[in-house]
């Protein structure tokens, strides 16, 4: 789970790490010292490590109950997860978190603290917003196939586009409609 999360979330956080490093240099930090940016990235990935541990525990529980081995239970589980992930794209929590992820600089500047500790705290906070955007969409892997590289690549593209592209929220919502429709189709078959 951690490898999957790193592979999927790194493209979305790299621009934020770079922006944080630039602002650290402008705030009196040393541009050649990567400590602040590394602390920021560490805080971000600690949040996702916690998510990875929870998702792995969920996977082990579902496997222990043989819910991932039987086609009769996998298809309804897949349907429910895809519908939930799709509908989550329209929730106020998603909009609030995505708003932060699309423009974290205001938050950074309002809560700026120099040094690695400040960077780590900002990374934790940004990671929490990112998790609020993506946690249920990433759980859709249970429905599509854990470690399905094509699904991971598609989700990575959607997550990146909704954060950086003009009209990114609509891209995420269109993907959400697709996931919900696919989930409904699985539930009805």
C-alpha positions in Angstrom: 0.0 0.0 0.0 2.8 2.4 0.8 4.5 1.8 -2.5 1.2 2.4 -4.3 0.5 5.5 -2.4 4.0 6.9 -3.1 3.7 6.1 -6.8 0.3 7.7 -7.0 0.7 10.8 -4.8 4.3 11.9 -5.6 3.3 13.5 -8.9 0.6 15.6 -7.0 2.9 16.7 -4.2 6.1 17.4 -6.1 5.0 20.9 -7.2 4.1 21.6 -3.5 7.5 20.5 -2.3 9.1 22.7 -4.9 7.0 25.7 -3.9 7.8 25.1 -0.3 11.5 24.9 -1.0 11.3 28.2 -3.0 9.4 29.9 -0.1 11.9 28.6 2.4 14.7 30.2 0.5 12.8 33.5 0.3 12.0 33.4 4.0 15.7 33.3 4.9 16.4 29.6 4.6 19.3 28.4 2.6 18.4 27.4 -0.9 21.1 24.8 -1.0 19.8 23.2 2.2 17.0 20.7 1.5 16.1 20.2 5.2 12.9 22.3 5.1 11.6 20.7 1.9 12.6 17.2 3.2 10.7 18.0 6.5 7.7 19.1 4.5 7.7 16.0 2.3 8.2 13.8 5.4 5.1 15.3 7.1 3.1 14.7 4.0 4.2 11.1 3.6 3.7 10.4 7.3 0.0 11.1 6.8 -0.1 8.7 3.8 1.9 6.1 5.7 -0.9 6.1 8.3 -3.4 5.6 5.5 -1.4 2.8 4.0 -1.2 1.0 7.3 -5.0 1.3 7.8 -5.7 0.2 4.2 -3.3 -2.8 4.6 -5.1 -3.7 7.8 -8.4 -3.5 6.1 -7.1 -5.7 3.2 -5.8 -8.3 5.7 -9.1 -8.3 7.5 -11.1 -8.8 4.3 -8.7 -11.5 3.2 -9.0 -13.2 6.6 -12.8 -13.2 6.1 -12.4 -14.6 2.6 -14.3 -11.6 1.2 -11.6 -10.9 -1.5 -11.4 -14.4 -2.8 -15.1 -15.1 -3.6 -16.5 -13.6 -6.7 -19.9 -13.4 -5.1 -18.6 -11.0 -2.5 -16.0 -9.2 -4.5 -18.4 -7.8 -7.1 -20.9 -6.2 -4.6 -17.9 -4.8 -2.6 -16.4 -3.4 -5.9 -19.8 -1.9 -6.8 -20.3 -0.3 -3.4 -16.7 1.1 -3.3 -16.9 2.5 -6.8 -20.3 4.2 -6.1 -19.0 5.6 -2.8 -15.7 6.8 -4.4 -17.6 8.4 -7.3 -20.1 10.1 -5.1 -17.4 11.4 -2.8 -16.2 13.6 -5.6 -19.3 15.8 -5.0 -19.1 16.1 -1.2 -18.4 19.4 0.6 -15.4 17.8 2.3 -13.9 17.0 -1.1 -14.5 20.5 -2.4 -12.9 22.1 0.7 -9.8 19.8 0.6 -9.4 20.2 -3.1 -9.6 24.0 -2.8 -6.7 23.8 -0.4 -4.8 21.4 -2.6 -5.3 23.5 -5.7 -3.8 26.6 -3.9 -1.9 25.7 -0.7 0.2 28.9 -0.7 -2.3 31.0 1.2 -2.3 28.4 3.9 1.5 28.1 3.9 2.0 31.8 4.2 -0.6 32.2 7.0 0.9 29.4 9.1 4.6 29.7 8.1 7.2 28.6 10.6 10.9 28.5 9.6 12.9 25.4 10.1 12.3 21.7 9.7 9.7 21.5 12.5 7.6 24.1 10.8 8.0 22.4 7.5 7.0 19.0 9.0 3.9 20.5 10.5 2.9 22.2 7.2 3.6 18.8 5.5 1.3 17.0 7.9 -1.5 19.5 7.4 -1.1 19.5 3.6 -1.1 15.7 3.7 -4.3 15.7 5.7 -6.0 17.9 3.1 -4.7 15.6 0.4 -6.0 12.6 2.2 -9.4 14.2 2.5 -9.4 14.6 -1.2 -8.3 11.1 -2.2 -8.8 8.5 0.5 -12.0 6.9 -0.8 -11.0 7.2 -4.5 -7.8 5.2 -3.6 -9.8 2.6 -1.7 -11.6 1.9 -5.0 -8.5 -0.3 -5.7 -10.3 -2.9 -3.7 -13.0 -3.0 -6.3 -10.9 -2.7 -9.4 -8.0 -4.9 -8.3 -5.3 -4.1 -5.8 -2.1 -3.1 -7.5 -3.9 -2.8 -10.9 -1.3 -0.6 -12.6 -3.8 0.7 -15.3 -6.2 1.8 -12.6 -3.4 3.4 -10.5 -2.2 5.3 -13.6 -5.7 6.5 -14.4 -6.4 7.6 -10.8 -3.0 9.4 -10.7 -3.8 11.3 -13.9 -7.3 12.3 -12.5 -5.9 13.3 -9.1 -3.1 15.4 -10.8 -5.5 17.0 -13.3 -8.1 18.0 -10.7 -5.4 19.7 -8.7 -3.6 21.6 -11.5 -5.8 21.8 -14.6 -8.2 24.7 -15.2 -11.6 23.2 -14.4 -9.9 20.4 -12.4 -12.9 20.0 -10.1 -15.1 19.2 -13.0 -12.5 16.6 -14.2 -12.7 14.9 -10.9 -16.5 15.0 -10.9 -16.7 13.5 -14.4 -14.4 10.7 -13.2 -16.7 10.4 -10.1 -19.7 10.0 -12.3 -17.9 7.3 -14.3 -16.9 5.4 -11.1 -20.4 5.6 -9.7 -22.0 4.4 -13.0 -19.5 1.5 -13.2 -20.2 0.6 -9.5 -24.0 0.7 -10.2 -23.5 -1.6 -13.2 -21.6 -4.0 -11.0 -24.3 -4.0 -8.4 -27.0 -4.6 -10.9 -25.4 -7.5 -12.7 
